[in-house]
Amino acid sequence: MKYIKVLWHHSFPDEPTVLYSELDDDFWEHRKVYVFRDGRLGYASATEAVNSVKLSIEPLPPLSKIGSDPQFDPMEIDKAEFDDVWSKAHRANA
């Protein structure tokens, strides 16, 4: 698995500003967490979805392609960082 964090620079009040994804080797999402401007957290997996978060219906592009759009700042993170935000999202929506 690969883990990514994408900072989304925008002014849309109802859209997330940080997106976390757990990806397989073909860039398909298995789990995802959104962090919203107001502090809300949403998440999705194959079996659950909270706060309008859904897994992508196609593989994500490589980080270099995501980063070619100036509104996105993507980075690879480790499993521990992803698992931490995943746990926080679950606790926040319990």
FENDAFEN-V533763 format. One record per residue. N is the residue number from 0. PSI is psi in degrees with one decimal (999 if undefined). OMEGA is omega as a letter, one per 20 degrees, with the letter a starting at -180 (* if undefined). Layout:
n psi omega
N PSI OMEGA
N PSI OMEGA
This chain:
n psi omega
0 152.3 r
1 153.7 a
2 131.1 a
3 155.6 r
4 131.4 r
5 120.6 r
6 128.3 a
7 111.1 a
8 109.5 a
9 178.0 r
10 17.4 r
11 117.9 a
12 -26.5 a
13 8.1 a
14 153.1 r
15 155.9 r
16 -17.9 r
17 130.9 a
18 127.1 r
19 140.0 r
20 140.9 r
21 122.0 a
22 145.6 r
23 -176.9 a
24 -17.6 r
25 11.1 r
26 22.6 r
27 135.4 r
28 138.7 r
29 -35.0 r
30 154.0 a
31 145.4 r
32 135.8 r
33 139.2 r
34 120.8 a
35 158.3 a
36 -36.1 a
37 5.7 r
38 -10.5 r
39 150.3 r
40 138.8 r
41 158.9 a
42 164.1 r
43 150.2 r
44 -171.3 r
45 -19.7 a
46 -4.9 a
47 154.6 r
48 132.0 a
49 139.2 r
50 45.7 r
51 16.3 r
52 134.7 r
53 150.0 r
54 149.6 r
55 146.9 r
56 3.5 r
57 162.9 r
58 147.4 r
59 153.3 r
60 165.5 r
61 155.8 r
62 -36.6 a
63 -37.6 r
64 -42.5 r
65 -45.6 a
66 -12.6 r
67 -15.3 r
68 120.0 a
69 -16.0 r
70 -9.1 a
71 137.8 r
72 90.2 a
73 150.5 r
74 149.5 r
75 139.8 r
76 173.3 r
77 167.3 a
78 -38.4 a
79 -42.9 r
80 -42.8 r
81 -47.2 a
82 -34.6 r
83 -48.5 a
84 -32.5 r
85 -45.4 r
86 -42.8 r
87 -41.8 r
88 -41.1 r
89 -43.4 r
90 -39.4 a
91 -24.2 a
92 17.6 a
93 999 *
